[in-house]
């Protein structure tokens, strides 16, 4: 691309025409920033003019004018990447077209060799083709008309059947979508009244699986509320078995720090109120002297007096 003319040499610059709203807003923002920098005196007006370049691009017969901020490295890098990706795609497309042309030319030059490569017997195919032509030539015009009518009728039946299947598929898809919405609502309602289970993706899947199992095993009227207690029991047994068998060293790995903090806060919240210590309720000598008479120490009892009593 010449900087004076600003025109590309070929249509290979097609990717640059791919403007998104984000890029347009980015260009406008960059232009505003340059204008603001020029007004603030950070750069001169001449430098600001040099940073904005306008190019006229010819893409697929159309002339497109594009304005680029040469100081916006991210935007220029993105455009260059798009151009390189487009160039690689065009090269791959050209290689595929060349390969297709080579194979087509091979078919034209030696179709029998291609058939043998595909595992077909050219002689057998030729014989069947000739026999088919001979059989067609032996038929009367009435037979040919009748066979054509039969083929058309079969094609019509196939088309009607295909349309009917497509209609049934669309209706079934709509019904399944409605059933899925209803199932989601039913599971939400069941979990809202069951506070011991989280409304998570895994729990919802387990409830849906349990309902499917119940329906397939003779309980067609099973609801989400019916299976929630079973799902909770099964999950608790599975988790308890896992944690009971874990060594102490592995508990921290399987129980997240967030869960551990929640358990710690719950234990602290359920802890009983602090009981006053013995020292807090033990009367001091001063309080005894001030509030109650001093009791005398018990007199010692001699051994013979004790046994006499």
C-alpha positions in Angstrom: 0.0 0.0 0.0 1.4 3.4 -1.0 1.3 6.1 1.6 0.7 8.8 -1.0 -2.1 7.1 -2.9 -3.5 5.2 0.1 -4.8 2.5 -2.2 -4.1 -1.3 -2.0 -2.7 -3.1 -4.9 -5.4 -5.9 -4.9 -8.5 -7.2 -3.0 -6.3 -8.9 -0.5 -7.0 -6.2 2.0 -10.7 -7.2 2.2 -10.5 -8.0 5.9 -9.8 -4.4 6.7 -13.4 -3.5 5.6 -14.7 -5.5 8.5 -15.6 -2.6 10.9 -17.4 -3.4 14.1 -19.1 -0.8 16.3 -16.4 -1.3 18.9 -13.7 -0.3 16.4 -15.7 2.7 15.2 -16.1 3.9 18.8 -12.4 3.2 19.4 -11.4 5.4 16.4 -13.7 8.2 17.5 -12.4 8.0 21.0 -8.8 8.1 19.8 -9.5 11.1 17.5 -11.1 12.9 20.5 -8.1 12.1 22.7 -5.7 13.5 20.1 -7.9 16.6 19.7 -8.0 17.0 23.5 -4.2 16.5 23.7 -3.7 19.2 21.0 -6.0 21.6 22.8 -4.2 21.0 26.1 -0.9 21.8 24.4 0.5 18.4 25.0 1.2 18.0 21.3 1.2 20.5 18.4 -1.6 20.7 15.9 0.8 19.6 13.2 1.7 16.5 15.2 -2.0 15.8 15.8 -2.7 16.0 12.0 0.1 13.5 11.3 -1.4 11.0 13.7 -4.7 10.7 11.8 -4.5 9.1 8.3 -7.4 8.7 5.9 -7.2 5.9 3.3 -9.5 5.1 0.4 -9.7 1.3 -0.1 -11.2 -0.5 -3.1 -12.8 -3.8 -1.9 -14.8 -5.9 -4.3 -15.6 -3.0 -6.6 -16.5 -0.7 -3.8 -14.5 2.3 -2.5 -14.3 2.5 1.3 -12.8 5.4 3.2 -11.2 4.5 6.4 -9.6 6.8 9.0 -6.8 5.3 11.2 -5.1 6.7 14.3 -1.4 5.8 13.8 -0.7 6.2 17.5 -3.3 3.5 18.3 -1.0 0.4 18.4 -3.7 -2.0 19.6 -6.1 -1.1 16.8 -3.4 -1.3 14.1 -2.2 -4.7 15.5 -5.8 -6.0 15.4 -6.3 -4.9 11.8 -3.0 -6.5 10.8 -4.0 -9.8 12.5 -7.3 -9.7 10.6 -5.5 -9.2 7.4 -3.1 -12.1 8.0 -6.0 -14.4 9.0 -7.9 -13.4 5.8 -4.7 -14.0 3.8 -4.3 -17.5 5.3 -8.0 -18.3 4.7 -7.7 -17.3 1.1 -4.6 -19.4 0.7 -6.4 -22.4 2.1 -9.4 -21.8 -0.1 -7.1 -21.5 -3.2 -5.4 -24.8 -2.3 -8.7 -26.6 -1.9 -9.9 -25.3 -5.3 -6.6 -26.5 -6.9 -7.0 -29.9 -5.3 -10.6 -30.1 -6.5 -9.6 -29.1 -10.1 -6.8 -31.7 -10.1 -9.2 -34.5 -9.0 -11.8 -33.4 -11.6 -9.2 -33.5 -14.3 -8.2 -37.0 -13.2 -11.8 -38.1 -13.5 -12.0 -36.8 -17.0 -8.7 -38.4 -18.1 -9.1 -41.9 -16.5 -12.4 -42.4 -14.7 -11.8 -46.2 -14.6 -8.7 -45.8 -12.5 -10.6 -43.5 -10.0 -13.4 -46.1 -9.7 -10.8 -48.9 -8.9 -9.3 -46.6 -6.3 -12.8 -46.3 -4.8 -13.2 -50.1 -4.7 -15.6 -50.3 -7.7 -15.4 -52.7 -10.7 -15.5 -50.7 -13.9 -16.4 -53.8 -16.0 -19.3 -54.7 -13.7 -20.6 -51.1 -13.8 -20.4 -51.0 -17.6 -22.2 -54.3 -18.0 -25.0 -53.2 -15.6 -25.3 -49.9 -17.4 -25.6 -51.5 -20.8 -28.1 -54.0 -19.5 -30.2 -51.3 -18.0 -30.2 -49.4 -21.3 -31.3 -52.6 -23.2 -34.1 -53.2 -20.7 -35.3 -49.6 -21.1 -35.4 -49.9 -24.9 -37.5 -53.1 -24.7 -40.3 -51.3 -22.8 -43.3 -49.9 -24.5 -44.3 -46.2 -24.1 -47.1 -47.2 -21.8 -44.7 -49.1 -19.5 -42.3 -46.1 -19.4 -45.2 -43.7 -18.6 -46.5 -46.1 -15.9 -43.0 -46.4 -14.3 -42.5 -42.6 -14.5 -45.9 -42.1 -12.8 -45.0 -44.7 -10.1 -41.6 -43.0 -9.5 -43.3 -39.6 -9.2 -45.9 -41.0 -6.8 -43.2 -42.6 -4.6 -41.3 -39.3 -4.6 -44.5 -37.5 -3.6 -45.1 -40.0 -0.8 -41.6 -39.6 0.5 -41.9 -35.8 0.4 -45.2 -35.9 2.4 -43.7 -38.4 4.9 -40.6 -36.1 5.3 -42.8 -33.0 5.9 -44.9 -35.0 8.4 -41.8 -36.1 10.2 -40.4 -32.6 10.3 -43.8 -31.3 11.6 -43.8 -34.0 14.3 -40.2 -33.2 15.2 -41.0 -29.5 15.6 -44.1 -30.2 17.7 -42.2 -32.7 19.9 -39.4 -30.2 20.3 -41.9 -27.5 21.4 -43.6 -29.9 23.8 -40.2 -30.9 25.2 -39.3 -27.3 25.7 -42.6 -26.6 27.5 -42.1 -29.7 29.6 -38.5 -28.6 30.5 -39.8 -25.2 31.6 -42.5 -26.8 33.7 -39.9 -29.2 35.2 -37.6 -26.4 36.1 -40.4 -24.5 37.8 -41.5 -27.6 39.7 -37.9 -28.3 40.9 -37.6 -24.6 42.0 -40.8 -24.8 44.0 -39.8 -28.1 45.6 -36.4 -26.7 46.7 -37.9 -23.5 47.9 -39.8 -25.5 50.5 -36.8 -27.7 51.4 -34.2 -25.5 53.0 -31.6 -28.3 53.6 -30.7 -28.7 50.0 -29.1 -26.0 47.8 -30.6 -25.0 44.5 -27.5 -26.0 42.6 -27.0 -27.5 39.2 -26.0 -30.9 40.7 -29.0 -31.1 43.0 -31.4 -30.2 40.2 -29.9 -32.8 38.0 -30.2 -35.5 40.8 -33.8 -34.5 41.3 -34.6 -34.8 37.5 -32.8 -38.2 37.3 -34.7 -39.4 40.4 -38.0 -38.4 38.8 -37.1 -40.1 35.5 -36.2 -43.3 37.4 -39.5 -43.2 39.3 -41.5 -42.7 36.1 -39.7 -45.5 34.3 -40.2 -47.9 37.3 -44.0 -47.7 37.8 -44.4 -44.3 39.5 -45.7 -42.1 36.6 -47.2 -39.5 39.1 -43.9 -38.9 40.9 -43.2 -35.2 41.5 -40.2 -33.2 42.4 -41.4 -32.8 46.0 -41.8 -36.6 46.3 -38.2 -37.3 45.3 -36.4 -34.5 47.1 -36.2 -36.4 50.5 -34.8 -39.4 48.7 -32.2 -37.2 46.8 -31.2 -35.6 50.1 -30.8 -38.9 51.8 -28.7 -40.3 49.0 -26.5 -37.3 48.8 -26.0 -37.3 52.6 -25.0 -40.9 52.6 -22.6 -40.5 49.8 -20.9 -37.4 51.3 -20.8 -38.9 54.8 -19.2 -42.1 53.5 -16.7 -40.0 51.6 -15.7 -37.8 54.5 -15.7 -40.7 57.0 -13.2 -42.6 54.9 -10.9 -39.6 54.3 -7.7 -39.3 56.3 -7.4 -36.3 58.5 -4.6 -34.9 56.3 -6.9 -34.9 53.2 -9.9 -33.1 54.9 -8.6 -29.6 54.1 -8.2 -30.6 50.4 -11.8 -31.8 50.1 -13.5 -29.2 52.2 -13.0 -25.7 50.8 -11.8 -22.8 53.0 -15.1 -21.1 52.4 -17.0 -24.1 53.8 -14.7 -24.4 56.7 -15.2 -20.7 57.6 -19.0 -21.2 57.4 -18.8 -24.2 59.7 -16.6 -22.3 62.2 -19.0 -19.3 62.3 -22.0 -21.6 62.8 -20.2 -23.3 65.7 -19.4 -20.0 67.3 -23.0 -18.8 66.8 -24.4 -21.9 68.5 -21.9 -21.9 71.4 -23.5 -21.4 74.9 -23.0 -18.2 76.8 -19.8 -17.9 78.8 -20.1 -19.3 82.4 -18.6 -17.1 85.1 -15.3 -18.5 86.4 -14.8 -19.7 89.9 -12.7 -16.6 90.7 -15.5 -14.3 89.5 -18.0 -15.7 92.0 -15.6 -16.5 94.9 -16.2 -14.1 97.8 -13.3 -12.1 98.9 -12.2 -11.7 102.5 -13.2 -8.1 102.5 -16.7 -8.9 101.2 -17.1 -11.6 103.9 -16.0 -9.1 106.6 -18.3 -6.4 105.4 -21.4 -8.4 104.6 -21.5 -11.4 106.9 -20.3 -12.4 110.3 -17.1 -14.4 110.5 -17.8 -18.0 111.2 -15.6 -19.8 113.7 -13.4 -22.7 112.6 -14.9 -26.1 113.6 -13.3 -27.5 116.7 -11.3 -30.7 116.4 -13.0 -33.9 117.6 -10.9 -36.4 119.4 -10.9 -39.9 118.0 -12.5 -41.5 121.2 -15.3 -38.8 121.2 -16.0 -39.6 117.4 -16.4 -43.3 117.9 -18.4 -42.7 121.1 -20.9 -40.7 119.1 
